Amino acid sequence: MSNDRLELTYRLTFVTPFHFGTGLREGLIDRSVRRDPQGYLYVPGATLKGVVREHCEQICRLLEPNNERIASPHDQENALIDLYNPDTKTLITHIFGSANHPGLLFFDNAQQSDADRKLYESTDKREAGGKYKHIQTEIYTQVRLDRLTRTAVQGALYTSEFGRRALSFEGTITGWIQHTDIPNLPHVSQELLLLLAGLLMIERLGGNKSTGKGVCTNEVEHITINDKETYTREHWATWLEHLDQLTVSGGTRS
């Protein structure tokens, strides 16, 4: 089985406010959001990777509902089995790796483009760049609910910081991905097709999803394979017609 060199770029655009928390308090804000060293919001690559993996697992279970090899990455028993048995590999582990066999794809943090960052700059040359970075976020006051009674807990008032809707982030996925052939679809692997489908399933990211936060769209802009062919939407849109040829075990269908 061969490997392909992959470079994939995507663009996330949020339709509703979103929250990628630091777990820390900042001033009067109880739940602050993540920022890079320059003070700009970003989407953590690890968060995106986890959501994409979950979607890919859903697709595999839909195609082969009785296949017990689609294991959760948190399953300790399956991790021990995987350690000594190379036959436990699946399309999921080909893409994302497992507890004992790390994957070779890297999900970078999705950042705001340079053009978007200029929106925060001051027109006054005497001011430092990014004077208006505070407009990236908005503050919500919330109450904690009792899980049993579903009513507000007395005195449990807190403030949360959210990124504003309509912000866009550009990210890349790079590295090596295993190649399992798809009949009648040269140069495209089952692993890449599954990864693409998982990315396109993204509809929500971040915290407070149950209250309508984190709704987003994701557009895959470019896919480059082995530093040669580059594919755009007009190319990869037709690949999705071959999803029924995916095999969880990473082999080809007879």
C-alpha positions, -999 to +999 in steps of 0.1 A: +000+000+000+014+034-010+011+068+005+001+101-011+015+135-002-016+157+005-022+194+009-058+205+014-070+240+020-104+249+034-124+280+045-147+281+075-174+308+078-195+311+109-232+318+106-238+322+143-215+333+172-190+307+182-168+298+213-135+280+214-127+284+251-094+288+269-108+274+302-096+306+318-111+338+332-100+371+317-109+402+336-147+403+341-152+376+315-156+341+330-152+321+298-127+337+273-120+326+238-088+315+222-065+340+205-031+337+188-001+357+201-011+387+180-046+387+195-066+373+166-092+346+170-085+312+154-100+277+151-079+250+168-068+223+144-072+197+171-109+206+175-115+204+137-097+171+135-119+155+162-151+167+146-140+154+111-130+121+126-164+117+142-181+125+108-159+100+090-168+073+116-205+081+110-200+075+073-183+042+079-210+030+102-236+039+077-218+019+050-210-011+072-233-009+103-222-043+116-185-038+114-171-038+149-137-026+138-148+010+138-136+016+173-136+048+194-102+063+199-109+062+236-116+025+237-087+010+258-094-026+249-092-019+212-061+001+217-044-030+233-056-052+204-043-027+179-009-027+195-002-063+185-024-069+155-018-049+123-049-063+108-071-040+129-063-011+106-093+006+089-098+036+067-103+057+099-069+047+113-053+051+078-063+088+080-062+097+117-039+071+131-046+052+164-033+052+200-003+032+190+002+042+153+000+080+150-014+095+118+007+114+093-017+142+086-014+176+103-044+198+109-031+234+113-050+260+132-074+279+109-065+316+109-082+348+096-068+359+063-045+390+060-073+408+042-097+402+071-072+412+097-068+446+080-104+453+090-092+458+126-065+483+117-068+519+126-067+545+098-047+567+121-010+561+114-002+571+150-021+541+163-007+506+164-022+480+140-051+461+152-066+488+173-101+474+168-095+438+176-121+439+203-148+439+175-140+402+169-160+392+199-192+399+218-201+392+254-231+371+265-244+369+301-257+334+309-271+314+338-263+278+348-293+254+346-300+227+371-299+194+351-328+179+371-353+208+372-341+226+341-344+259+360-318+286+367-294+280+396-296+309+420-265+330+420-249+311+390-246+340+367-216+341+343-203+359+312-190+342+281-171+356+252-180+346+216-165+352+182-188+372+160-208+357+132-196+361+096-159+357+106-140+334+082-109+313+088-085+296+064-068+264+073-047+236+058-044+199+062-010+186+051+011+154+053+009+119+041-022+097+036-024+060+028-038+051-007-064+025-012-076+024-048-111+033-059-121+015-091-126+038-121-113+068-101-076+071-107-053+092-085-080+094-057-078+071-027-106+059-005-089+076+024-090+110+007-126+106-004-136+098+032-117+127+046-133+150+020-168+138+029-161+143+066-149+179+060-180+187+040-203+174+068-191+201+092-220+222+103-212+232+139-179+238+158-170+248+193-190+251+225-227+259+233-239+241+202-271+231+220-280+268+222-275+274+185-239+286+186-211+275+163-231+270+131-208+273+102-201+264+065-170+247+053-157+251+017-128+229+005-109+252-018-079+232-032-066+196-030-031+189-042-019+153-044+018+144-046+027+181-054+014+176-089-023+177-096-044+204-079-082+199-078-109+225-071-146+220-064-155+214-100-132+183-099-138+168-064-176+173-065-179+143-088-157+121-065-185+120-040-205+098-063-181+070-054-188+070-016-206+037-019-173+021-029-156+028+004-146-001+026-141+002+063-113-023+063-094-003+036-096-030+009-115-028-024-150-040-029-154-071-051 
